[in-house]
Amino acid sequence: MKAGSTRILLMPAAPGTGVIAGAAARAVLELAGVRNILTKIHGSSNPSTVVRACLEGLLSQKNKQDCAKLRGFEA
């Protein structure tokens, strides 16, 4: 997701990997209860924009039912 000039890529990781992220993103992800994730920050690494981009990414996720509804299937 993007906030300002910061782009953050959030990728699921294999169980047991843990949170691989910078300090600002790690704080947000651990408070959100995410256990296994890899992140990559592109652009500015300003902590305030990293936090905003990380929150935007977490809030924009969709669940299985939402995706099926968009595609016209039943879940």
PDB file of N, H, CA, C and O in Angstrom:
ATOM      1  N   MET A   1       0.833  -1.164   0.000  1.00  0.00           N
ATOM      2  CA  MET A   1       0.000   0.000   0.000  1.00  0.00           C
ATOM      3  C   MET A   1       0.885   1.237   0.000  1.00  0.00           C
ATOM      4  O   MET A   1       2.103   1.144   0.158  1.00  0.00           O
ATOM      5  N   LYS A   2       0.267   2.380  -0.177  1.00  0.00           N
ATOM      6  H   LYS A   2      -0.722   2.455  -0.306  1.00  0.00           H
ATOM      7  CA  LYS A   2       1.027   3.602  -0.339  1.00  0.00           C
ATOM      8  C   LYS A   2       0.503   4.696   0.588  1.00  0.00           C
ATOM      9  O   LYS A   2      -0.704   4.864   0.759  1.00  0.00           O
ATOM     10  N   ALA A   3       1.426   5.424   1.171  1.00  0.00           N
ATOM     11  H   ALA A   3       2.406   5.288   1.032  1.00  0.00           H
ATOM     12  CA  ALA A   3       1.108   6.609   1.957  1.00  0.00           C
ATOM     13  C   ALA A   3       2.245   7.601   1.719  1.00  0.00           C
ATOM     14  O   ALA A   3       3.401   7.323   2.039  1.00  0.00           O
ATOM     15  N   GLY A   4       1.912   8.743   1.164  1.00  0.00           N
ATOM     16  H   GLY A   4       0.973   8.969   0.904  1.00  0.00           H
ATOM     17  CA  GLY A   4       2.946   9.709   0.816  1.00  0.00           C
ATOM     18  C   GLY A   4       3.866   9.117  -0.234  1.00  0.00           C
ATOM     19  O   GLY A   4       3.401   8.616  -1.258  1.00  0.00           O
ATOM     20  N   SER A   5       5.162   9.169   0.010  1.00  0.00           N
ATOM     21  H   SER A   5       5.539   9.576   0.842  1.00  0.00           H
ATOM     22  CA  SER A   5       6.102   8.574  -0.941  1.00  0.00           C
ATOM     23  C   SER A   5       6.577   7.196  -0.475  1.00  0.00           C
ATOM     24  O   SER A   5       7.527   6.640  -1.025  1.00  0.00           O
ATOM     25  N   THR A   6       5.912   6.658   0.533  1.00  0.00           N
ATOM     26  H   THR A   6       5.140   7.110   0.980  1.00  0.00           H
ATOM     27  CA  THR A   6       6.270   5.340   1.059  1.00  0.00           C
ATOM     28  C   THR A   6       5.348   4.280   0.487  1.00  0.00           C
ATOM     29  O   THR A   6       4.126   4.431   0.487  1.00  0.00           O
ATOM     30  N   ARG A   7       5.949   3.210   0.001  1.00  0.00           N
ATOM     31  H   ARG A   7       6.942   3.087   0.000  1.00  0.00           H
ATOM     32  CA  ARG A   7       5.181   2.043  -0.449  1.00  0.00           C
ATOM     33  C   ARG A   7       5.645   0.871   0.392  1.00  0.00           C
ATOM     34  O   ARG A   7       6.846   0.677   0.583  1.00  0.00           O
ATOM     35  N   ILE A   8       4.701   0.085   0.896  1.00  0.00           N
ATOM     36  H   ILE A   8       3.725   0.243   0.740  1.00  0.00           H
ATOM     37  CA  ILE A   8       5.053  -1.073   1.704  1.00  0.00           C
ATOM     38  C   ILE A   8       4.397  -2.306   1.101  1.00  0.00           C
ATOM     39  O   ILE A   8       3.214  -2.298   0.762  1.00  0.00           O
ATOM     40  N   LEU A   9       5.174  -3.345   0.978  1.00  0.00           N
ATOM     41  H   LEU A   9       6.135  -3.352   1.254  1.00  0.00           H
ATOM     42  CA  LEU A   9       4.708  -4.610   0.443  1.00  0.00           C
ATOM     43  C   LEU A   9       4.594  -5.584   1.615  1.00  0.00           C
ATOM     44  O   LEU A   9       5.573  -5.840   2.317  1.00  0.00           O
ATOM     45  N   LEU A  10       3.394  -6.121   1.819  1.00  0.00           N
ATOM     46  H   LEU A  10       2.599  -5.913   1.249  1.00  0.00           H
ATOM     47  CA  LEU A  10       3.143  -7.071   2.901  1.00  0.00           C
ATOM     48  C   LEU A  10       2.915  -8.439   2.270  1.00  0.00           C
ATOM     49  O   LEU A  10       1.977  -8.618   1.493  1.00  0.00           O
ATOM     50  N   MET A  11       3.766  -9.401   2.599  1.00  0.00           N
ATOM     51  H   MET A  11       4.528  -9.255   3.230  1.00  0.00           H
ATOM     52  CA  MET A  11       3.679 -10.736   2.003  1.00  0.00           C
ATOM     53  C   MET A  11       3.511 -11.782   3.098  1.00  0.00           C
ATOM     54  O   MET A  11       4.213 -11.734   4.108  1.00  0.00           O
ATOM     55  N   PRO A  12       2.590 -12.729   2.911  1.00  0.00           N
ATOM     56  CA  PRO A  12       2.462 -13.789   3.918  1.00  0.00           C
ATOM     57  C   PRO A  12       3.719 -14.640   3.946  1.00  0.00           C
ATOM     58  O   PRO A  12       4.390 -14.804   2.927  1.00  0.00           O
ATOM     59  N   ALA A  13       4.034 -15.176   5.103  1.00  0.00           N
ATOM     60  H   ALA A  13       3.489 -15.043   5.931  1.00  0.00           H
ATOM     61  CA  ALA A  13       5.228 -15.995   5.267  1.00  0.00           C
ATOM     62  C   ALA A  13       4.841 -17.366   5.802  1.00  0.00           C
ATOM     63  O   ALA A  13       3.736 -17.559   6.310  1.00  0.00           O
ATOM     64  N   ALA A  14       5.750 -18.301   5.683  1.00  0.00           N
ATOM     65  H   ALA A  14       6.647 -18.144   5.270  1.00  0.00           H
ATOM     66  CA  ALA A  14       5.527 -19.651   6.178  1.00  0.00           C
ATOM     67  C   ALA A  14       5.399 -19.635   7.702  1.00  0.00           C
ATOM     68  O   ALA A  14       6.006 -18.797   8.368  1.00  0.00           O
ATOM     69  N   PRO A  15       4.617 -20.550   8.247  1.00  0.00           N
ATOM     70  CA  PRO A  15       4.480 -20.619   9.707  1.00  0.00           C
ATOM     71  C   PRO A  15       5.847 -20.773  10.379  1.00  0.00           C
ATOM     72  O   PRO A  15       6.692 -21.546   9.930  1.00  0.00           O
ATOM     73  N   GLY A  16       6.041 -20.028  11.453  1.00  0.00           N
ATOM     74  H   GLY A  16       5.354 -19.399  11.818  1.00  0.00           H
ATOM     75  CA  GLY A  16       7.289 -20.076  12.185  1.00  0.00           C
ATOM     76  C   GLY A  16       8.293 -19.022  11.767  1.00  0.00           C
ATOM     77  O   GLY A  16       9.343 -18.883  12.394  1.00  0.00           O
ATOM     78  N   THR A  17       7.983 -18.268  10.704  1.00  0.00           N
ATOM     79  H   THR A  17       7.130 -18.380  10.194  1.00  0.00           H
ATOM     80  CA  THR A  17       8.898 -17.237  10.228  1.00  0.00           C
ATOM     81  C   THR A  17       8.945 -16.046  11.164  1.00  0.00           C
ATOM     82  O   THR A  17      10.019 -15.505  11.428  1.00  0.00           O
ATOM     83  N   GLY A  18       7.799 -15.635  11.666  1.00  0.00           N
ATOM     84  H   GLY A  18       6.927 -16.074  11.451  1.00  0.00           H
ATOM     85  CA  GLY A  18       7.723 -14.464  12.530  1.00  0.00           C
ATOM     86  C   GLY A  18       7.480 -13.204  11.720  1.00  0.00           C
ATOM     87  O   GLY A  18       7.113 -13.270  10.547  1.00  0.00           O
ATOM     88  N   VAL A  19       7.682 -12.074  12.341  1.00  0.00           N
ATOM     89  H   VAL A  19       7.980 -12.020  13.294  1.00  0.00           H
ATOM     90  CA  VAL A  19       7.478 -10.779  11.694  1.00  0.00           C
ATOM     91  C   VAL A  19       8.830 -10.265  11.235  1.00  0.00           C
ATOM     92  O   VAL A  19       9.678  -9.916  12.056  1.00  0.00           O
ATOM     93  N   ILE A  20       9.031 -10.218   9.929  1.00  0.00           N
ATOM     94  H   ILE A  20       8.342 -10.501   9.262  1.00  0.00           H
ATOM     95  CA  ILE A  20      10.253  -9.679   9.352  1.00  0.00           C
ATOM     96  C   ILE A  20       9.891  -8.297   8.815  1.00  0.00           C
ATOM     97  O   ILE A  20       9.336  -8.174   7.724  1.00  0.00           O
ATOM     98  N   ALA A  21      10.207  -7.260   9.586  1.00  0.00           N
ATOM     99  H   ALA A  21      10.658  -7.359  10.473  1.00  0.00           H
ATOM    100  CA  ALA A  21       9.819  -5.904   9.223  1.00  0.00           C
ATOM    101  C   ALA A  21      10.694  -4.909   9.972  1.00  0.00           C
ATOM    102  O   ALA A  21      11.364  -5.257  10.944  1.00  0.00           O
ATOM    103  N   GLY A  22      10.677  -3.667   9.505  1.00  0.00           N
ATOM    104  H   GLY A  22      10.133  -3.383   8.715  1.00  0.00           H
ATOM    105  CA  GLY A  22      11.365  -2.594  10.190  1.00  0.00           C
ATOM    106  C   GLY A  22      10.650  -2.257  11.486  1.00  0.00           C
ATOM    107  O   GLY A  22       9.563  -2.774  11.748  1.00  0.00           O
ATOM    108  N   ALA A  23      11.239  -1.409  12.288  1.00  0.00           N
ATOM    109  H   ALA A  23      12.121  -0.989  12.076  1.00  0.00           H
ATOM    110  CA  ALA A  23      10.715  -1.109  13.617  1.00  0.00           C
ATOM    111  C   ALA A  23       9.297  -0.563  13.593  1.00  0.00           C
ATOM    112  O   ALA A  23       8.456  -1.014  14.371  1.00  0.00           O
ATOM    113  N   ALA A  24       9.007   0.401  12.717  1.00  0.00           N
ATOM    114  H   ALA A  24       9.690   0.768  12.085  1.00  0.00           H
ATOM    115  CA  ALA A  24       7.681   1.021  12.684  1.00  0.00           C
ATOM    116  C   ALA A  24       6.626   0.032  12.219  1.00  0.00           C
ATOM    117  O   ALA A  24       5.563  -0.076  12.831  1.00  0.00           O
ATOM    118  N   ALA A  25       6.909  -0.691  11.140  1.00  0.00           N
ATOM    119  H   ALA A  25       7.772  -0.603  10.643  1.00  0.00           H
ATOM    120  CA  ALA A  25       5.955  -1.670  10.621  1.00  0.00           C
ATOM    121  C   ALA A  25       5.797  -2.835  11.593  1.00  0.00           C
ATOM    122  O   ALA A  25       4.695  -3.356  11.762  1.00  0.00           O
ATOM    123  N   ARG A  26       6.886  -3.246  12.230  1.00  0.00           N
ATOM    124  H   ARG A  26       7.781  -2.822  12.093  1.00  0.00           H
ATOM    125  CA  ARG A  26       6.833  -4.353  13.197  1.00  0.00           C
ATOM    126  C   ARG A  26       5.889  -4.023  14.347  1.00  0.00           C
ATOM    127  O   ARG A  26       5.108  -4.875  14.771  1.00  0.00           O
ATOM    128  N   ALA A  27       5.954  -2.798  14.854  1.00  0.00           N
ATOM    129  H   ALA A  27       6.588  -2.106  14.510  1.00  0.00           H
ATOM    130  CA  ALA A  27       5.092  -2.397  15.967  1.00  0.00           C
ATOM    131  C   ALA A  27       3.624  -2.506  15.577  1.00  0.00           C
ATOM    132  O   ALA A  27       2.816  -3.021  16.350  1.00  0.00           O
ATOM    133  N   VAL A  28       3.273  -2.031  14.394  1.00  0.00           N
ATOM    134  H   VAL A  28       3.930  -1.612  13.766  1.00  0.00           H
ATOM    135  CA  VAL A  28       1.889  -2.081  13.929  1.00  0.00           C
ATOM    136  C   VAL A  28       1.439  -3.518  13.732  1.00  0.00           C
ATOM    137  O   VAL A  28       0.349  -3.891  14.166  1.00  0.00           O
ATOM    138  N   LEU A  29       2.265  -4.328  13.083  1.00  0.00           N
ATOM    139  H   LEU A  29       3.150  -4.026  12.730  1.00  0.00           H
ATOM    140  CA  LEU A  29       1.888  -5.709  12.773  1.00  0.00           C
ATOM    141  C   LEU A  29       1.770  -6.557  14.039  1.00  0.00           C
ATOM    142  O   LEU A  29       0.872  -7.394  14.135  1.00  0.00           O
ATOM    143  N   GLU A  30       2.656  -6.355  15.003  1.00  0.00           N
ATOM    144  H   GLU A  30       3.385  -5.676  14.925  1.00  0.00           H
ATOM    145  CA  GLU A  30       2.565  -7.116  16.244  1.00  0.00           C
ATOM    146  C   GLU A  30       1.331  -6.720  17.042  1.00  0.00           C
ATOM    147  O   GLU A  30       0.693  -7.581  17.649  1.00  0.00           O
ATOM    148  N   LEU A  31       0.981  -5.437  17.055  1.00  0.00           N
ATOM    149  H   LEU A  31       1.499  -4.739  16.562  1.00  0.00           H
ATOM    150  CA  LEU A  31      -0.233  -5.004  17.741  1.00  0.00           C
ATOM    151  C   LEU A  31      -1.490  -5.510  17.043  1.00  0.00           C
ATOM    152  O   LEU A  31      -2.517  -5.722  17.687  1.00  0.00           O
ATOM    153  N   ALA A  32      -1.413  -5.705  15.728  1.00  0.00           N
ATOM    154  H   ALA A  32      -0.579  -5.533  15.205  1.00  0.00           H
ATOM    155  CA  ALA A  32      -2.551  -6.225  14.977  1.00  0.00           C
ATOM    156  C   ALA A  32      -2.689  -7.739  15.134  1.00  0.00           C
ATOM    157  O   ALA A  32      -3.701  -8.314  14.736  1.00  0.00           O
ATOM    158  N   GLY A  33      -1.673  -8.384  15.712  1.00  0.00           N
ATOM    159  H   GLY A  33      -0.851  -7.916  16.035  1.00  0.00           H
ATOM    160  CA  GLY A  33      -1.748  -9.819  15.931  1.00  0.00           C
ATOM    161  C   GLY A  33      -1.249 -10.661  14.773  1.00  0.00           C
ATOM    162  O   GLY A  33      -1.508 -11.863  14.723  1.00  0.00           O
ATOM    163  N   VAL A  34      -0.544 -10.052  13.854  1.00  0.00           N
ATOM    164  H   VAL A  34      -0.333  -9.075  13.895  1.00  0.00           H
ATOM    165  CA  VAL A  34       0.011 -10.785  12.712  1.00  0.00           C
ATOM    166  C   VAL A  34       1.242 -11.541  13.193  1.00  0.00           C
ATOM    167  O   VAL A  34       2.105 -10.964  13.854  1.00  0.00           O
ATOM    168  N   ARG A  35       1.328 -12.827  12.866  1.00  0.00           N
ATOM    169  H   ARG A  35       0.627 -13.296  12.329  1.00  0.00           H
ATOM    170  CA  ARG A  35       2.429 -13.638  13.381  1.00  0.00           C
ATOM    171  C   ARG A  35       3.503 -13.958  12.348  1.00  0.00           C
ATOM    172  O   ARG A  35       4.684 -13.987  12.692  1.00  0.00           O
ATOM    173  N   ASN A  36       3.131 -14.197  11.101  1.00  0.00           N
ATOM    174  H   ASN A  36       2.171 -14.173  10.822  1.00  0.00           H
ATOM    175  CA  ASN A  36       4.095 -14.596  10.073  1.00  0.00           C
ATOM    176  C   ASN A  36       3.924 -13.711   8.843  1.00  0.00           C
ATOM    177  O   ASN A  36       2.969 -13.872   8.084  1.00  0.00           O
ATOM    178  N   ILE A  37       4.848 -12.782   8.652  1.00  0.00           N
ATOM    179  H   ILE A  37       5.624 -12.652   9.270  1.00  0.00           H
ATOM    180  CA  ILE A  37       4.740 -11.852   7.529  1.00  0.00           C
ATOM    181  C   ILE A  37       6.130 -11.336   7.157  1.00  0.00           C
ATOM    182  O   ILE A  37       7.010 -11.204   8.006  1.00  0.00           O
ATOM    183  N   LEU A  38       6.298 -11.055   5.891  1.00  0.00           N
ATOM    184  H   LEU A  38       5.583 -11.163   5.201  1.00  0.00           H
ATOM    185  CA  LEU A  38       7.504 -10.419   5.370  1.00  0.00           C
ATOM    186  C   LEU A  38       7.090  -9.063   4.824  1.00  0.00           C
ATOM    187  O   LEU A  38       6.024  -8.947   4.219  1.00  0.00           O
ATOM    188  N   THR A  39       7.896  -8.048   5.019  1.00  0.00           N
ATOM    189  H   THR A  39       8.762  -8.142   5.509  1.00  0.00           H
ATOM    190  CA  THR A  39       7.579  -6.725   4.493  1.00  0.00           C
ATOM    191  C   THR A  39       8.776  -6.160   3.749  1.00  0.00           C
ATOM    192  O   THR A  39       9.924  -6.524   4.004  1.00  0.00           O
ATOM    193  N   LYS A  40       8.476  -5.266   2.828  1.00  0.00           N
ATOM    194  H   LYS A  40       7.543  -4.971   2.621  1.00  0.00           H
ATOM    195  CA  LYS A  40       9.524  -4.540   2.108  1.00  0.00           C
ATOM    196  C   LYS A  40       9.039  -3.112   1.937  1.00  0.00           C
ATOM    197  O   LYS A  40       7.933  -2.877   1.449  1.00  0.00           O
ATOM    198  N   ILE A  41       9.866  -2.162   2.338  1.00  0.00           N
ATOM    199  H   ILE A  41      10.764  -2.353   2.735  1.00  0.00           H
ATOM    200  CA  ILE A  41       9.519  -0.747   2.220  1.00  0.00           C
ATOM    201  C   ILE A  41      10.290  -0.155   1.047  1.00  0.00           C
ATOM    202  O   ILE A  41      11.508  -0.306   0.948  1.00  0.00           O
ATOM    203  N   HIS A  42       9.562   0.522   0.157  1.00  0.00           N
ATOM    204  H   HIS A  42       8.573   0.644   0.237  1.00  0.00           H
ATOM    205  CA  HIS A  42      10.159   1.225  -0.977  1.00  0.00           C
ATOM    206  C   HIS A  42       9.874   2.710  -0.813  1.00  0.00           C
ATOM    207  O   HIS A  42       8.794   3.092  -0.363  1.00  0.00           O
ATOM    208  N   GLY A  43      10.814   3.526  -1.165  1.00  0.00           N
ATOM    209  H   GLY A  43      11.692   3.216  -1.530  1.00  0.00           H
ATOM    210  CA  GLY A  43      10.633   4.968  -1.045  1.00  0.00           C
ATOM    211  C   GLY A  43      11.082   5.441   0.319  1.00  0.00           C
ATOM    212  O   GLY A  43      12.075   4.953   0.859  1.00  0.00           O
ATOM    213  N   SER A  44      10.360   6.381   0.872  1.00  0.00           N
ATOM    214  H   SER A  44       9.553   6.778   0.434  1.00  0.00           H
ATOM    215  CA  SER A  44      10.720   6.974   2.146  1.00  0.00           C
ATOM    216  C   SER A  44      10.538   5.978   3.284  1.00  0.00           C
ATOM    217  O   SER A  44       9.555   5.238   3.312  1.00  0.00           O
ATOM    218  N   SER A  45      11.482   5.957   4.220  1.00  0.00           N
ATOM    219  H   SER A  45      12.280   6.559   4.197  1.00  0.00           H
ATOM    220  CA  SER A  45      11.373   5.080   5.380  1.00  0.00           C
ATOM    221  C   SER A  45      11.018   5.874   6.638  1.00  0.00           C
ATOM    222  O   SER A  45      11.285   5.432   7.756  1.00  0.00           O
ATOM    223  N   ASN A  46      10.417   7.046   6.446  1.00  0.00           N
ATOM    224  H   ASN A  46      10.201   7.405   5.538  1.00  0.00           H
ATOM    225  CA  ASN A  46       9.964   7.873   7.557  1.00  0.00           C
ATOM    226  C   ASN A  46       8.951   7.067   8.373  1.00  0.00           C
ATOM    227  O   ASN A  46       7.955   6.608   7.814  1.00  0.00           O
ATOM    228  N   PRO A  47       9.175   6.883   9.672  1.00  0.00           N
ATOM    229  CA  PRO A  47       8.304   6.013  10.472  1.00  0.00           C
ATOM    230  C   PRO A  47       6.824   6.380  10.429  1.00  0.00           C
ATOM    231  O   PRO A  47       5.976   5.487  10.440  1.00  0.00           O
ATOM    232  N   SER A  48       6.493   7.657  10.381  1.00  0.00           N
ATOM    233  H   SER A  48       7.182   8.382  10.372  1.00  0.00           H
ATOM    234  CA  SER A  48       5.075   8.028  10.374  1.00  0.00           C
ATOM    235  C   SER A  48       4.384   7.601   9.080  1.00  0.00           C
ATOM    236  O   SER A  48       3.233   7.164   9.115  1.00  0.00           O
ATOM    237  N   THR A  49       5.062   7.720   7.949  1.00  0.00           N
ATOM    238  H   THR A  49       5.996   8.075   7.921  1.00  0.00           H
ATOM    239  CA  THR A  49       4.439   7.280   6.697  1.00  0.00           C
ATOM    240  C   THR A  49       4.465   5.763   6.572  1.00  0.00           C
ATOM    241  O   THR A  49       3.583   5.186   5.936  1.00  0.00           O
ATOM    242  N   VAL A  50       5.452   5.109   7.161  1.00  0.00           N
ATOM    243  H   VAL A  50       6.169   5.578   7.678  1.00  0.00           H
ATOM    244  CA  VAL A  50       5.483   3.643   7.160  1.00  0.00           C
ATOM    245  C   VAL A  50       4.290   3.107   7.951  1.00  0.00           C
ATOM    246  O   VAL A  50       3.637   2.156   7.522  1.00  0.00           O
ATOM    247  N   VAL A  51       4.007   3.710   9.095  1.00  0.00           N
ATOM    248  H   VAL A  51       4.538   4.483   9.444  1.00  0.00           H
ATOM    249  CA  VAL A  51       2.863   3.293   9.915  1.00  0.00           C
ATOM    250  C   VAL A  51       1.562   3.510   9.160  1.00  0.00           C
ATOM    251  O   VAL A  51       0.697   2.634   9.162  1.00  0.00           O
ATOM    252  N   ARG A  52       1.406   4.665   8.513  1.00  0.00           N
ATOM    253  H   ARG A  52       2.109   5.376   8.512  1.00  0.00           H
ATOM    254  CA  ARG A  52       0.181   4.940   7.759  1.00  0.00           C
ATOM    255  C   ARG A  52       0.011   3.962   6.607  1.00  0.00           C
ATOM    256  O   ARG A  52      -1.096   3.476   6.374  1.00  0.00           O
ATOM    257  N   ALA A  53       1.087   3.661   5.880  1.00  0.00           N
ATOM    258  H   ALA A  53       1.987   4.055   6.070  1.00  0.00           H
ATOM    259  CA  ALA A  53       1.011   2.723   4.763  1.00  0.00           C
ATOM    260  C   ALA A  53       0.695   1.316   5.260  1.00  0.00           C
ATOM    261  O   ALA A  53      -0.076   0.595   4.627  1.00  0.00           O
ATOM    262  N   CYS A  54       1.272   0.928   6.363  1.00  0.00           N
ATOM    263  H   CYS A  54       1.898   1.513   6.877  1.00  0.00           H
ATOM    264  CA  CYS A  54       1.027  -0.403   6.930  1.00  0.00           C
ATOM    265  C   CYS A  54      -0.434  -0.531   7.376  1.00  0.00           C
ATOM    266  O   CYS A  54      -1.075  -1.548   7.110  1.00  0.00           O
ATOM    267  N   LEU A  55      -0.953   0.481   8.043  1.00  0.00           N
ATOM    268  H   LEU A  55      -0.432   1.307   8.258  1.00  0.00           H
ATOM    269  CA  LEU A  55      -2.350   0.461   8.463  1.00  0.00           C
ATOM    270  C   LEU A  55      -3.288   0.423   7.266  1.00  0.00           C
ATOM    271  O   LEU A  55      -4.285  -0.299   7.278  1.00  0.00           O
ATOM    272  N   GLU A  56      -2.974   1.191   6.240  1.00  0.00           N
ATOM    273  H   GLU A  56      -2.164   1.777   6.230  1.00  0.00           H
ATOM    274  CA  GLU A  56      -3.795   1.190   5.028  1.00  0.00           C
ATOM    275  C   GLU A  56      -3.806  -0.196   4.395  1.00  0.00           C
ATOM    276  O   GLU A  56      -4.849  -0.660   3.934  1.00  0.00           O
ATOM    277  N   GLY A  57      -2.664  -0.853   4.370  1.00  0.00           N
ATOM    278  H   GLY A  57      -1.817  -0.477   4.744  1.00  0.00           H
ATOM    279  CA  GLY A  57      -2.573  -2.195   3.809  1.00  0.00           C
ATOM    280  C   GLY A  57      -3.383  -3.209   4.599  1.00  0.00           C
ATOM    281  O   GLY A  57      -4.064  -4.052   4.016  1.00  0.00           O
ATOM    282  N   LEU A  58      -3.313  -3.132   5.911  1.00  0.00           N
ATOM    283  H   LEU A  58      -2.760  -2.447   6.385  1.00  0.00           H
ATOM    284  CA  LEU A  58      -4.070  -4.059   6.749  1.00  0.00           C
ATOM    285  C   LEU A  58      -5.567  -3.825   6.637  1.00  0.00           C
ATOM    286  O   LEU A  58      -6.346  -4.778   6.617  1.00  0.00           O
ATOM    287  N   LEU A  59      -5.972  -2.569   6.565  1.00  0.00           N
ATOM    288  H   LEU A  59      -5.339  -1.795   6.582  1.00  0.00           H
ATOM    289  CA  LEU A  59      -7.400  -2.255   6.479  1.00  0.00           C
ATOM    290  C   LEU A  59      -8.005  -2.556   5.116  1.00  0.00           C
ATOM    291  O   LEU A  59      -9.220  -2.713   5.005  1.00  0.00           O
ATOM    292  N   SER A  60      -7.182  -2.639   4.079  1.00  0.00           N
ATOM    293  H   SER A  60      -6.194  -2.512   4.169  1.00  0.00           H
ATOM    294  CA  SER A  60      -7.711  -2.871   2.733  1.00  0.00           C
ATOM    295  C   SER A  60      -7.813  -4.351   2.381  1.00  0.00           C
ATOM    296  O   SER A  60      -8.217  -4.689   1.268  1.00  0.00           O
ATOM    297  N   GLN A  61      -7.454  -5.240   3.306  1.00  0.00           N
ATOM    298  H   GLN A  61      -7.125  -4.965   4.210  1.00  0.00           H
ATOM    299  CA  GLN A  61      -7.547  -6.664   3.020  1.00  0.00           C
ATOM    300  C   GLN A  61      -9.002  -7.105   2.939  1.00  0.00           C
ATOM    301  O   GLN A  61      -9.879  -6.560   3.609  1.00  0.00           O
ATOM    302  N   LYS A  62      -9.229  -8.106   2.099  1.00  0.00           N
ATOM    303  H   LYS A  62      -8.516  -8.548   1.554  1.00  0.00           H
ATOM    304  CA  LYS A  62     -10.566  -8.654   1.925  1.00  0.00           C
ATOM    305  C   LYS A  62     -10.568 -10.101   2.387  1.00  0.00           C
ATOM    306  O   LYS A  62      -9.541 -10.779   2.354  1.00  0.00           O
ATOM    307  N   ASN A  63     -11.740 -10.567   2.819  1.00  0.00           N
ATOM    308  H   ASN A  63     -12.574 -10.016   2.846  1.00  0.00           H
ATOM    309  CA  ASN A  63     -11.841 -11.961   3.219  1.00  0.00           C
ATOM    310  C   ASN A  63     -12.347 -12.804   2.044  1.00  0.00           C
ATOM    311  O   ASN A  63     -12.646 -12.272   0.974  1.00  0.00           O
ATOM    312  N   LYS A  64     -12.437 -14.091   2.247  1.00  0.00           N
ATOM    313  H   LYS A  64     -12.194 -14.523   3.116  1.00  0.00           H
ATOM    314  CA  LYS A  64     -12.811 -15.031   1.199  1.00  0.00           C
ATOM    315  C   LYS A  64     -14.200 -14.723   0.630  1.00  0.00           C
ATOM    316  O   LYS A  64     -14.410 -14.803  -0.580  1.00  0.00           O
ATOM    317  N   GLN A  65     -15.146 -14.372   1.506  1.00  0.00           N
ATOM    318  H   GLN A  65     -14.976 -14.307   2.490  1.00  0.00           H
ATOM    319  CA  GLN A  65     -16.516 -14.103   1.067  1.00  0.00           C
ATOM    320  C   GLN A  65     -16.586 -12.849   0.192  1.00  0.00           C
ATOM    321  O   GLN A  65     -17.328 -12.826  -0.790  1.00  0.00           O
ATOM    322  N   ASP A  66     -15.831 -11.816   0.531  1.00  0.00           N
ATOM    323  H   ASP A  66     -15.228 -11.835   1.329  1.00  0.00           H
ATOM    324  CA  ASP A  66     -15.833 -10.589  -0.264  1.00  0.00           C
ATOM    325  C   ASP A  66     -15.289 -10.841  -1.672  1.00  0.00           C
ATOM    326  O   ASP A  66     -15.837 -10.335  -2.652  1.00  0.00           O
ATOM    327  N   CYS A  67     -14.219 -11.618  -1.769  1.00  0.00           N
ATOM    328  H   CYS A  67     -13.775 -12.029  -0.973  1.00  0.00           H
ATOM    329  CA  CYS A  67     -13.619 -11.920  -3.071  1.00  0.00           C
ATOM    330  C   CYS A  67     -14.581 -12.735  -3.929  1.00  0.00           C
ATOM    331  O   CYS A  67     -14.718 -12.482  -5.126  1.00  0.00           O
ATOM    332  N   ALA A  68     -15.243 -13.709  -3.318  1.00  0.00           N
ATOM    333  H   ALA A  68     -15.131 -13.915  -2.346  1.00  0.00           H
ATOM    334  CA  ALA A  68     -16.195 -14.548  -4.055  1.00  0.00           C
ATOM    335  C   ALA A  68     -17.373 -13.704  -4.537  1.00  0.00           C
ATOM    336  O   ALA A  68     -17.856 -13.895  -5.653  1.00  0.00           O
ATOM    337  N   LYS A  69     -17.830 -12.784  -3.713  1.00  0.00           N
ATOM    338  H   LYS A  69     -17.438 -12.629  -2.806  1.00  0.00           H
ATOM    339  CA  LYS A  69     -18.949 -11.919  -4.080  1.00  0.00           C
ATOM    340  C   LYS A  69     -18.590 -11.038  -5.278  1.00  0.00           C
ATOM    341  O   LYS A  69     -19.405 -10.852  -6.181  1.00  0.00           O
ATOM    342  N   LEU A  70     -17.367 -10.495  -5.284  1.00  0.00           N
ATOM    343  H   LEU A  70     -16.704 -10.646  -4.550  1.00  0.00           H
ATOM    344  CA  LEU A  70     -16.925  -9.668  -6.399  1.00  0.00           C
ATOM    345  C   LEU A  70     -16.850 -10.454  -7.699  1.00  0.00           C
ATOM    346  O   LEU A  70     -17.099  -9.908  -8.774  1.00  0.00           O
ATOM    347  N   ARG A  71     -16.509 -11.730  -7.605  1.00  0.00           N
ATOM    348  H   ARG A  71     -16.307 -12.173  -6.731  1.00  0.00           H
ATOM    349  CA  ARG A  71     -16.364 -12.577  -8.795  1.00  0.00           C
ATOM    350  C   ARG A  71     -17.669 -13.258  -9.196  1.00  0.00           C
ATOM    351  O   ARG A  71     -17.738 -13.897 -10.246  1.00  0.00           O
ATOM    352  N   GLY A  72     -18.703 -13.127  -8.367  1.00  0.00           N
ATOM    353  H   GLY A  72     -18.647 -12.608  -7.514  1.00  0.00           H
ATOM    354  CA  GLY A  72     -20.002 -13.706  -8.704  1.00  0.00           C
ATOM    355  C   GLY A  72     -20.161 -15.161  -8.295  1.00  0.00           C
ATOM    356  O   GLY A  72     -20.996 -15.871  -8.857  1.00  0.00           O
ATOM    357  N   PHE A  73     -19.376 -15.616  -7.328  1.00  0.00           N
ATOM    358  H   PHE A  73     -18.699 -15.040  -6.871  1.00  0.00           H
ATOM    359  CA  PHE A  73     -19.464 -16.974  -6.829  1.00  0.00           C
ATOM    360  C   PHE A  73     -20.057 -16.991  -5.438  1.00  0.00           C
ATOM    361  O   PHE A  73     -20.152 -15.955  -4.780  1.00  0.00           O
ATOM    362  N   GLU A  74     -20.461 -18.186  -4.985  1.00  0.00           N
ATOM    363  H   GLU A  74     -20.384 -19.028  -5.520  1.00  0.00           H
ATOM    364  CA  GLU A  74     -20.862 -18.348  -3.601  1.00  0.00           C
ATOM    365  C   GLU A  74     -19.710 -18.922  -2.823  1.00  0.00           C
ATOM    366  O   GLU A  74     -19.022 -19.822  -3.304  1.00  0.00           O
ATOM    367  N   ALA A  75     -19.490 -18.419  -1.634  1.00  0.00           N
ATOM    368  H   ALA A  75     -20.049 -17.688  -1.244  1.00  0.00           H
ATOM    369  CA  ALA A  75     -18.379 -18.936  -0.822  1.00  0.00           C
ATOM    370  C   ALA A  75     -18.893 -19.798   0.303  1.00  0.00           C
ATOM    371  O   ALA A  75     -18.104 -20.320   1.091  1.00  0.00           O
TER     372      ALA A  75
END
